[in-house]
Amino acid sequence: MSTMRFTAAALIAMTSCAAAALAQNPPDKAAFCRSYAANVAGMGDMAIKRNPACLDYSKGVHGVYTMHYDWCMKTPPASVKGAEANIRRLVSACTAGASPPPAGAPRPPAGGGANAGGGRFIVNNLSGKCIDVSGAPGTANGSELILWPCETSGRSTNGAETDHRWQMLPNGLIRNKLSGKCIDVQGQPGTVDGSRLQISTCETSGLSPNGAQSDQQWQMLPNGLIRNKASGKCIDVSGEPGTADGTRLLLWPCEASGHSPSGAQTDQVWRLQ
C-alpha cells in the first residue's frame, strides 16, 4: 500500500511539474503568440471603436497585431498571460459606460485586429493628414505616397473609392485595401536616406524580384514611428516638419527623440484610425 501511495504521489508530482514546464515553455511559441496577438488586438480594436480614448500604445491597448506578436515572441509566456489579463482589465475600464459598436458592425478578423472593417487610415499625428497614394485613386505600381487630408467619407474628391485605407498584415506588410499593393521603398532593396515611398506588388515571399531582402516589411512602434525592418529607418514626411498637402513620403533615420535635426517637432509619428 505504501509503495502504491508513493507511486501515485510521485506520478502526481511529475505530472504537475510537466504541466508547469509546459505552461512556461509552450511547444509552439509562434502559435501561442499568434493566439495572444489575435486576442489582444481584437480587444483593443473593439475598445477603440467604442471609446477612441482607450488607445494607448504604451499599455498595449491597440489593434496592431504585429506589435503584439513581436513583443510576445521575445517575452516569457507567464508575462504574456499577465499582460493579456491586464489589457482585458484596461479595456473593461475604458469602455465602461461607452456606447457599444453599431449593430452589424464588422468584428476584427482573427490574426489582424488592425485590419477591421476593411482597413484603417494611417494618420500623421503632427498634421492630422493621412497616407495617400498619388492619383484619384492611385493603384499603379510605382505610385508615390503623399500626405493628404483624410478621406474619411470613403471617397476621394472626384467621387472614386478612397485609396487611404491600409491593412497591417501579420508578416509586416502594409497593404492598400483598394489596390491590394503594399508600401514599398524605391530600390531593391531601398535603404538610402530620402528614398521615396510608393506602392508596389506585395513581396509576400520576403524577397524582392532580384532576390534581395524585401524592403516592404514594417513595424509600428509603441511611440508611433513606423520602422522599416530592412533598413531600420522610418516613414518620414519631406520637410522639417512636412505638413503641406501633397508632400512626398520618404525613408529617413528615425527621430525617436520626438524632434527633427532642426529641433522642430517630428512628423514621423503616426496613428491608426
C-alpha positions as YAML, in Angstrom:
chain: A
units: angstrom
residues:
- id: 1
  name: MET
  ca: [0.00, 0.00, 0.00]
- id: 2
  name: SER
  ca: [2.77, 2.44, 0.94]
- id: 3
  name: THR
  ca: [4.54, 1.70, -2.34]
- id: 4
  name: MET
  ca: [1.33, 2.34, -4.27]
- id: 5
  name: ARG
  ca: [0.76, 5.60, -2.38]
- id: 6
  name: PHE
  ca: [4.33, 6.66, -3.09]
- id: 7
  name: THR
  ca: [3.98, 5.79, -6.77]
- id: 8
  name: ALA
  ca: [0.71, 7.68, -7.10]
- id: 9
  name: ALA
  ca: [2.15, 10.69, -5.27]
- id: 10
  name: ALA
  ca: [5.24, 10.62, -7.43]
- id: 11
  name: LEU
  ca: [3.13, 10.39, -10.56]
- id: 12
  name: ILE
  ca: [1.00, 13.36, -9.49]
- id: 13
  name: ALA
  ca: [4.15, 15.37, -8.70]
- id: 14
  name: MET
  ca: [5.72, 14.54, -12.05]
- id: 15
  name: THR
  ca: [2.52, 15.41, -13.90]
- id: 16
  name: SER
  ca: [2.28, 18.75, -12.08]
- id: 17
  name: CYS
  ca: [5.90, 19.55, -12.88]
- id: 18
  name: ALA
  ca: [5.39, 18.68, -16.53]
- id: 19
  name: ALA
  ca: [2.28, 20.85, -16.71]
- id: 20
  name: ALA
  ca: [4.14, 23.75, -15.13]
- id: 21
  name: ALA
  ca: [7.03, 23.33, -17.55]
- id: 22
  name: LEU
  ca: [4.63, 23.21, -20.47]
- id: 23
  name: ALA
  ca: [2.92, 26.40, -19.30]
- id: 24
  name: GLN
  ca: [6.30, 28.14, -19.08]
- id: 25
  name: ASN
  ca: [7.53, 26.78, -22.43]
- id: 26
  name: PRO
  ca: [4.72, 26.09, -24.92]
- id: 27
  name: PRO
  ca: [5.79, 23.58, -27.57]
- id: 28
  name: ASP
  ca: [4.89, 26.05, -30.33]
- id: 29
  name: LYS
  ca: [5.72, 29.60, -29.24]
- id: 30
  name: ALA
  ca: [4.68, 31.04, -32.60]
- id: 31
  name: ALA
  ca: [1.19, 29.53, -32.35]
- id: 32
  name: PHE
  ca: [0.91, 30.73, -28.74]
- id: 33
  name: CYS
  ca: [1.86, 34.26, -29.81]
- id: 34
  name: ARG
  ca: [-0.48, 34.24, -32.81]
- id: 35
  name: SER
  ca: [-3.35, 33.41, -30.48]
- id: 36
  name: TYR
  ca: [-2.29, 36.07, -27.96]
- id: 37
  name: ALA
  ca: [-1.85, 38.76, -30.64]
- id: 38
  name: ALA
  ca: [-5.22, 37.99, -32.24]
- id: 39
  name: ASN
  ca: [-6.97, 38.15, -28.86]
- id: 40
  name: VAL
  ca: [-5.49, 41.40, -27.59]
- id: 41
  name: ALA
  ca: [-5.51, 43.15, -30.99]
- id: 42
  name: GLY
  ca: [-9.20, 42.28, -31.29]
- id: 43
  name: MET
  ca: [-9.91, 43.54, -27.77]
- id: 44
  name: GLY
  ca: [-8.02, 46.76, -28.43]
- id: 45
  name: ASP
  ca: [-9.70, 47.34, -31.77]
- id: 46
  name: MET
  ca: [-13.22, 46.93, -30.41]
- id: 47
  name: ALA
  ca: [-12.42, 49.09, -27.37]
- id: 48
  name: ILE
  ca: [-11.16, 51.93, -29.57]
- id: 49
  name: LYS
  ca: [-14.30, 51.73, -31.70]
- id: 50
  name: ARG
  ca: [-16.39, 52.25, -28.56]
- id: 51
  name: ASN
  ca: [-14.14, 54.88, -26.99]
- id: 52
  name: PRO
  ca: [-11.24, 56.32, -29.04]
- id: 53
  name: ALA
  ca: [-9.63, 57.50, -25.78]
- id: 54
  name: CYS
  ca: [-8.86, 53.84, -25.00]
- id: 55
  name: LEU
  ca: [-5.95, 53.90, -27.47]
- id: 56
  name: ASP
  ca: [-2.69, 53.61, -25.52]
- id: 57
  name: TYR
  ca: [0.28, 52.01, -27.24]
- id: 58
  name: SER
  ca: [2.41, 52.16, -24.08]
- id: 59
  name: LYS
  ca: [-0.08, 49.93, -22.20]
- id: 60
  name: GLY
  ca: [-0.83, 47.59, -25.09]
- id: 61
  name: VAL
  ca: [-4.37, 48.81, -25.83]
- id: 62
  name: HIS
  ca: [-4.31, 48.99, -29.63]
- id: 63
  name: GLY
  ca: [-5.18, 46.86, -32.64]
- id: 64
  name: VAL
  ca: [-1.74, 46.40, -34.24]
- id: 65
  name: TYR
  ca: [-1.33, 42.63, -34.45]
- id: 66
  name: THR
  ca: [2.35, 42.73, -35.45]
- id: 67
  name: MET
  ca: [3.33, 44.77, -32.39]
- id: 68
  name: HIS
  ca: [1.61, 42.32, -30.05]
- id: 69
  name: TYR
  ca: [3.08, 39.30, -31.84]
- id: 70
  name: ASP
  ca: [6.67, 40.63, -31.92]
- id: 71
  name: TRP
  ca: [6.54, 41.50, -28.21]
- id: 72
  name: CYS
  ca: [5.13, 38.08, -27.32]
- id: 73
  name: MET
  ca: [7.87, 36.22, -29.20]
- id: 74
  name: LYS
  ca: [10.59, 37.79, -27.04]
- id: 75
  name: THR
  ca: [8.69, 37.61, -23.72]
- id: 76
  name: PRO
  ca: [8.26, 34.70, -21.28]
- id: 77
  name: PRO
  ca: [4.80, 33.08, -21.60]
- id: 78
  name: ALA
  ca: [3.89, 33.79, -17.97]
- id: 79
  name: SER
  ca: [4.47, 37.52, -18.55]
- id: 80
  name: VAL
  ca: [2.44, 37.36, -21.76]
- id: 81
  name: LYS
  ca: [-0.52, 35.84, -19.92]
- id: 82
  name: GLY
  ca: [-0.26, 38.55, -17.28]
- id: 83
  name: ALA
  ca: [-0.20, 41.22, -19.99]
- id: 84
  name: GLU
  ca: [-3.32, 39.79, -21.61]
- id: 85
  name: ALA
  ca: [-5.16, 39.88, -18.28]
- id: 86
  name: ASN
  ca: [-4.03, 43.47, -17.71]
- id: 87
  name: ILE
  ca: [-5.13, 44.58, -21.19]
- id: 88
  name: ARG
  ca: [-8.50, 42.96, -20.56]
- id: 89
  name: ARG
  ca: [-8.83, 44.99, -17.32]
- id: 90
  name: LEU
  ca: [-7.81, 48.24, -19.07]
- id: 91
  name: VAL
  ca: [-10.26, 47.65, -21.91]
- id: 92
  name: SER
  ca: [-13.06, 46.94, -19.45]
- id: 93
  name: ALA
  ca: [-12.30, 50.13, -17.51]
- id: 94
  name: CYS
  ca: [-12.02, 52.46, -20.50]
- id: 95
  name: THR
  ca: [-15.20, 51.18, -22.19]
- id: 96
  name: ALA
  ca: [-17.37, 51.27, -19.06]
- id: 97
  name: GLY
  ca: [-20.42, 53.32, -19.98]
- id: 98
  name: ALA
  ca: [-19.34, 53.73, -23.61]
- id: 99
  name: SER
  ca: [-21.82, 53.01, -26.36]
- id: 100
  name: PRO
  ca: [-21.42, 49.58, -27.96]
- id: 101
  name: PRO
  ca: [-20.44, 49.38, -31.66]
- id: 102
  name: PRO
  ca: [-23.40, 49.73, -34.06]
- id: 103
  name: ALA
  ca: [-25.41, 46.56, -34.67]
- id: 104
  name: GLY
  ca: [-23.90, 44.59, -37.51]
- id: 105
  name: ALA
  ca: [-20.51, 46.33, -37.27]
- id: 106
  name: PRO
  ca: [-17.77, 44.01, -38.52]
- id: 107
  name: ARG
  ca: [-15.67, 42.26, -35.92]
- id: 108
  name: PRO
  ca: [-11.90, 42.28, -36.35]
- id: 109
  name: PRO
  ca: [-10.62, 39.20, -38.15]
- id: 110
  name: ALA
  ca: [-8.52, 36.70, -36.20]
- id: 111
  name: GLY
  ca: [-4.84, 37.41, -36.71]
- id: 112
  name: GLY
  ca: [-5.17, 41.07, -37.66]
- id: 113
  name: GLY
  ca: [-7.01, 43.49, -35.41]
- id: 114
  name: ALA
  ca: [-5.67, 46.48, -37.34]
- id: 115
  name: ASN
  ca: [-7.48, 45.25, -40.45]
- id: 116
  name: ALA
  ca: [-11.02, 45.52, -39.05]
- id: 117
  name: GLY
  ca: [-13.66, 46.95, -41.35]
- id: 118
  name: GLY
  ca: [-11.53, 46.71, -44.48]
- id: 119
  name: GLY
  ca: [-8.51, 48.73, -43.45]
- id: 120
  name: ARG
  ca: [-7.60, 51.77, -41.39]
- id: 121
  name: PHE
  ca: [-6.41, 55.30, -42.05]
- id: 122
  name: ILE
  ca: [-2.76, 55.95, -41.14]
- id: 123
  name: VAL
  ca: [-2.88, 59.46, -39.72]
- id: 124
  name: ASN
  ca: [0.10, 61.75, -39.11]
- id: 125
  name: ASN
  ca: [0.00, 63.00, -35.52]
- id: 126
  name: LEU
  ca: [1.51, 66.37, -36.37]
- id: 127
  name: SER
  ca: [-0.56, 67.40, -39.39]
- id: 128
  name: GLY
  ca: [-3.65, 65.23, -38.86]
- id: 129
  name: LYS
  ca: [-3.38, 64.18, -42.52]
- id: 130
  name: CYS
  ca: [-3.27, 60.68, -43.99]
- id: 131
  name: ILE
  ca: [-1.01, 58.47, -46.07]
- id: 132
  name: ASP
  ca: [-2.39, 58.80, -49.58]
- id: 133
  name: VAL
  ca: [-1.46, 57.22, -52.92]
- id: 134
  name: SER
  ca: [-0.85, 59.76, -55.67]
- id: 135
  name: GLY
  ca: [-3.79, 59.64, -58.11]
- id: 136
  name: ALA
  ca: [-7.52, 59.57, -57.53]
- id: 137
  name: PRO
  ca: [-7.39, 56.74, -56.83]
- id: 138
  name: GLY
  ca: [-3.76, 55.62, -57.03]
- id: 139
  name: THR
  ca: [-3.44, 51.94, -57.89]
- id: 140
  name: ALA
  ca: [-0.49, 51.57, -60.32]
- id: 141
  name: ASN
  ca: [2.87, 50.13, -59.30]
- id: 142
  name: GLY
  ca: [5.27, 52.98, -58.54]
- id: 143
  name: SER
  ca: [2.56, 55.46, -57.49]
- id: 144
  name: GLU
  ca: [4.07, 57.78, -54.89]
- id: 145
  name: LEU
  ca: [2.88, 58.04, -51.31]
- id: 146
  name: ILE
  ca: [1.99, 61.56, -50.22]
- id: 147
  name: LEU
  ca: [0.36, 63.39, -47.32]
- id: 148
  name: TRP
  ca: [-3.27, 64.39, -47.93]
- id: 149
  name: PRO
  ca: [-6.40, 65.35, -45.94]
- id: 150
  name: CYS
  ca: [-8.02, 62.13, -44.73]
- id: 151
  name: GLU
  ca: [-10.85, 60.91, -46.93]
- id: 152
  name: THR
  ca: [-13.00, 59.75, -44.04]
- id: 153
  name: SER
  ca: [-16.11, 59.69, -46.22]
- id: 154
  name: GLY
  ca: [-14.60, 56.73, -48.04]
- id: 155
  name: ARG
  ca: [-14.42, 58.73, -51.28]
- id: 156
  name: SER
  ca: [-11.77, 60.85, -52.96]
- id: 157
  name: THR
  ca: [-12.51, 64.38, -54.19]
- id: 158
  name: ASN
  ca: [-13.63, 63.04, -57.60]
- id: 159
  name: GLY
  ca: [-16.03, 60.55, -56.01]
- id: 160
  name: ALA
  ca: [-13.86, 57.46, -56.55]
- id: 161
  name: GLU
  ca: [-13.32, 54.97, -53.75]
- id: 162
  name: THR
  ca: [-10.59, 56.18, -51.40]
- id: 163
  name: ASP
  ca: [-7.08, 54.76, -51.51]
- id: 164
  name: HIS
  ca: [-6.41, 55.87, -47.93]
- id: 165
  name: ARG
  ca: [-7.28, 52.59, -46.20]
- id: 166
  name: TRP
  ca: [-4.47, 50.22, -45.22]
- id: 167
  name: GLN
  ca: [-4.20, 46.76, -43.71]
- id: 168
  name: MET
  ca: [-1.37, 45.93, -41.27]
- id: 169
  name: LEU
  ca: [-0.60, 42.29, -42.00]
- id: 170
  name: PRO
  ca: [0.99, 39.79, -39.57]
- id: 171
  name: ASN
  ca: [4.06, 39.44, -41.81]
- id: 172
  name: GLY
  ca: [4.82, 43.18, -41.55]
- id: 173
  name: LEU
  ca: [3.42, 44.20, -44.94]
- id: 174
  name: ILE
  ca: [1.19, 47.29, -45.09]
- id: 175
  name: ARG
  ca: [-1.31, 46.59, -47.85]
- id: 176
  name: ASN
  ca: [-3.56, 49.12, -49.56]
- id: 177
  name: LYS
  ca: [-7.18, 48.00, -49.27]
- id: 178
  name: LEU
  ca: [-8.15, 49.36, -52.69]
- id: 179
  name: SER
  ca: [-5.28, 48.18, -54.90]
- id: 180
  name: GLY
  ca: [-4.03, 45.21, -52.87]
- id: 181
  name: LYS
  ca: [-0.48, 46.57, -53.24]
- id: 182
  name: CYS
  ca: [2.00, 47.27, -50.47]
- id: 183
  name: ILE
  ca: [4.05, 50.16, -49.14]
- id: 184
  name: ASP
  ca: [7.44, 49.81, -50.83]
- id: 185
  name: VAL
  ca: [10.73, 51.72, -50.78]
- id: 186
  name: GLN
  ca: [12.18, 52.71, -54.16]
- id: 187
  name: GLY
  ca: [15.15, 50.44, -54.87]
- id: 188
  name: GLN
  ca: [15.78, 46.71, -54.43]
- id: 189
  name: PRO
  ca: [16.05, 46.99, -51.55]
- id: 190
  name: GLY
  ca: [15.56, 50.67, -50.80]
- id: 191
  name: THR
  ca: [17.66, 51.67, -47.80]
- id: 192
  name: VAL
  ca: [19.14, 55.09, -48.67]
- id: 193
  name: ASP
  ca: [18.05, 58.22, -46.76]
- id: 194
  name: GLY
  ca: [15.48, 60.12, -48.81]
- id: 195
  name: SER
  ca: [14.32, 57.10, -50.86]
- id: 196
  name: ARG
  ca: [10.73, 57.76, -51.89]
- id: 197
  name: LEU
  ca: [7.87, 55.55, -50.75]
- id: 198
  name: GLN
  ca: [5.44, 54.07, -53.24]
- id: 199
  name: ILE
  ca: [3.04, 51.18, -53.73]
- id: 200
  name: SER
  ca: [4.15, 48.03, -55.47]
- id: 201
  name: THR
  ca: [3.11, 44.40, -55.80]
- id: 202
  name: CYS
  ca: [3.38, 42.80, -52.35]
- id: 203
  name: GLU
  ca: [6.56, 40.75, -51.79]
- id: 204
  name: THR
  ca: [4.91, 38.04, -49.70]
- id: 205
  name: SER
  ca: [7.93, 35.72, -50.10]
- id: 206
  name: GLY
  ca: [10.06, 38.15, -48.08]
- id: 207
  name: LEU
  ca: [12.27, 38.78, -51.12]
- id: 208
  name: SER
  ca: [12.27, 41.44, -53.84]
- id: 209
  name: PRO
  ca: [12.19, 40.39, -57.53]
- id: 210
  name: ASN
  ca: [16.02, 40.39, -57.68]
- id: 211
  name: GLY
  ca: [16.25, 38.05, -54.68]
- id: 212
  name: ALA
  ca: [17.31, 40.71, -52.15]
- id: 213
  name: GLN
  ca: [15.62, 41.02, -48.77]
- id: 214
  name: SER
  ca: [12.26, 42.74, -49.12]
- id: 215
  name: ASP
  ca: [12.02, 46.38, -48.02]
- id: 216
  name: GLN
  ca: [8.25, 46.09, -47.62]
- id: 217
  name: GLN
  ca: [8.19, 44.82, -44.04]
- id: 218
  name: TRP
  ca: [7.39, 47.42, -41.38]
- id: 219
  name: GLN
  ca: [6.93, 47.57, -37.64]
- id: 220
  name: MET
  ca: [4.72, 50.11, -35.88]
- id: 221
  name: LEU
  ca: [6.48, 51.01, -32.64]
- id: 222
  name: PRO
  ca: [4.80, 51.99, -29.35]
- id: 223
  name: ASN
  ca: [5.89, 55.63, -29.89]
- id: 224
  name: GLY
  ca: [4.04, 55.77, -33.24]
- id: 225
  name: LEU
  ca: [7.08, 55.50, -35.52]
- id: 226
  name: ILE
  ca: [6.72, 53.10, -38.46]
- id: 227
  name: ARG
  ca: [10.12, 51.47, -38.92]
- id: 228
  name: ASN
  ca: [11.35, 49.53, -41.94]
- id: 229
  name: LYS
  ca: [12.73, 46.13, -40.96]
- id: 230
  name: ALA
  ca: [15.35, 46.02, -43.73]
- id: 231
  name: SER
  ca: [16.91, 49.46, -43.16]
- id: 232
  name: GLY
  ca: [15.86, 50.33, -39.61]
- id: 233
  name: LYS
  ca: [14.67, 53.71, -40.94]
- id: 234
  name: CYS
  ca: [11.22, 55.28, -40.64]
- id: 235
  name: ILE
  ca: [8.37, 56.70, -42.70]
- id: 236
  name: ASP
  ca: [9.01, 60.44, -42.88]
- id: 237
  name: VAL
  ca: [7.30, 63.43, -44.48]
- id: 238
  name: SER
  ca: [9.59, 65.58, -46.63]
- id: 239
  name: GLY
  ca: [10.32, 68.90, -44.87]
- id: 240
  name: GLU
  ca: [11.12, 69.86, -41.27]
- id: 241
  name: PRO
  ca: [8.36, 69.32, -40.49]
- id: 242
  name: GLY
  ca: [6.34, 68.26, -43.52]
- id: 243
  name: THR
  ca: [2.66, 69.20, -43.22]
- id: 244
  name: ALA
  ca: [1.50, 70.53, -46.61]
- id: 245
  name: ASP
  ca: [-0.97, 68.67, -48.83]
- id: 246
  name: GLY
  ca: [0.83, 66.58, -51.44]
- id: 247
  name: THR
  ca: [4.13, 66.40, -49.57]
- id: 248
  name: ARG
  ca: [6.09, 63.29, -50.57]
- id: 249
  name: LEU
  ca: [6.75, 60.49, -48.05]
- id: 250
  name: LEU
  ca: [10.34, 59.29, -47.68]
- id: 251
  name: LEU
  ca: [12.57, 56.87, -45.82]
- id: 252
  name: TRP
  ca: [14.63, 58.68, -43.17]
- id: 253
  name: PRO
  ca: [16.53, 57.92, -39.95]
- id: 254
  name: CYS
  ca: [14.03, 57.53, -37.13]
- id: 255
  name: GLU
  ca: [13.51, 60.63, -34.99]
- id: 256
  name: ALA
  ca: [13.00, 58.72, -31.76]
- id: 257
  name: SER
  ca: [13.64, 61.87, -29.69]
- id: 258
  name: GLY
  ca: [10.39, 63.36, -30.99]
- id: 259
  name: HIS
  ca: [12.23, 66.11, -32.85]
- id: 260
  name: SER
  ca: [13.82, 66.54, -36.28]
- id: 261
  name: PRO
  ca: [17.50, 67.54, -36.62]
- id: 262
  name: SER
  ca: [16.43, 71.21, -36.78]
- id: 263
  name: GLY
  ca: [14.67, 70.86, -33.42]
- id: 264
  name: ALA
  ca: [11.18, 71.00, -34.89]
- id: 265
  name: GLN
  ca: [8.52, 68.55, -33.74]
- id: 266
  name: THR
  ca: [8.87, 65.30, -35.65]
- id: 267
  name: ASP
  ca: [6.49, 64.45, -38.49]
- id: 268
  name: GLN
  ca: [7.27, 60.73, -38.19]
- id: 269
  name: VAL
  ca: [4.64, 59.82, -35.59]
- id: 270
  name: TRP
  ca: [1.50, 58.05, -36.89]
- id: 271
  name: ARG
  ca: [-1.67, 56.51, -35.52]
- id: 272
  name: LEU
  ca: [-4.28, 54.13, -36.88]
- id: 273
  name: GLN
  ca: [-7.82, 55.44, -37.15]
...
